[in-house]
Amino acid sequence: MKQLMPAVNSSDHIYGNKRALIELVEYGDYQCLYCGRAYPLIKNMQKELGPHLKVVYRNFPLSKSHPYAFAAAIAAEAAALQDKFWEMHDTVFENQEILNIDSLIDFAEMIGLNLEKFKQDIQKKVLADKVERDFESGLRSGVNKIPSFYINGNKYEGNWEEGGLFNYLKSKMAEIAIF
């Protein structure tokens, strides 16, 4: 079984209870249609499992096949500098069919970012470096397709669609007597 490397840390974007006993890490690409299909499933799991689940998103843009994925990842990281990572994350996935460079500026405006700061921030090398570190950590962790999921540090190899991942998370919760 592949392990998450490195473990979740302060450079990650965490949604939910930081002390939750179930940790779900997704490696994804903002332009990937499968990641787009996983997005509402994860939102539903967050709603259903509430304080028992923390979700972490790591960038894994496949730039050769998805030309706007890297730029979208940079945009999300720039939004994080204004404490709006998850708002940008959600907006990009909810508008994936119109994703392009211009739409990223529109999304920044939609979520209320300071546009001048955003436009400056997306130029920062430190953000590109963060996206590349996420990608490299995915390679070290055994990501071979996207989306890829890790539960409490272990790679999930089952079917994530049709309730597969959700049912697995509920079984993990039962094992540790949460649910």
JOQUIHU-V613879 format. One record per backbone hydrogen bond with DSSP energy under -0.5 kcal/mol. CO is the residue of the C=O (numbers start at 1). NH is the residue of the N-H. Records with the same first field share a line. If there is no record, write none. Layout:
CO = NH + NH
This chain:
2 = 155
9 = 12
12 = 14
13 = 57
15 = 55
16 = 18
17 = 20
21 = 23
22 = 24 + 54
23 = 25 + 152
24 = 56
25 = 150
26 = 28 + 58
27 = 147 + 148
28 = 60
29 = 32
32 = 36
33 = 37
34 = 38
35 = 39
36 = 40
37 = 41
38 = 42
39 = 43
40 = 44
41 = 45
42 = 46
43 = 47
44 = 48
45 = 49
46 = 50
49 = 52
50 = 53
52 = 22
53 = 17
54 = 24
55 = 15
56 = 26
57 = 13
58 = 28
61 = 63
62 = 65 + 66
66 = 69 + 70
68 = 72
69 = 73
70 = 74
71 = 75
72 = 76
73 = 77
74 = 78
75 = 79
76 = 80
77 = 81
78 = 81
79 = 82 + 84
80 = 83
84 = 88
85 = 89
86 = 90
87 = 91
88 = 92
89 = 93
90 = 94
91 = 95
92 = 95
93 = 96
95 = 98
96 = 99
100 = 104
101 = 105
102 = 105 + 106
103 = 107
104 = 108
105 = 109
106 = 110
107 = 111
108 = 113
109 = 112
113 = 115
114 = 118
115 = 119
116 = 120
117 = 121
118 = 122
120 = 123
121 = 124
124 = 127 + 128
125 = 129
126 = 130
127 = 131
128 = 132
129 = 133
130 = 134
131 = 135
132 = 136
133 = 137
134 = 138
135 = 139
136 = 140
137 = 141
138 = 142 + 143
139 = 142
148 = 27
149 = 156
150 = 25 + 152
151 = 154
153 = 4
154 = 151
155 = 157
156 = 149
161 = 164
163 = 167
164 = 168
165 = 169
166 = 170
167 = 171
168 = 172
169 = 173
170 = 174
171 = 175
172 = 176
173 = 178 + 179
174 = 177
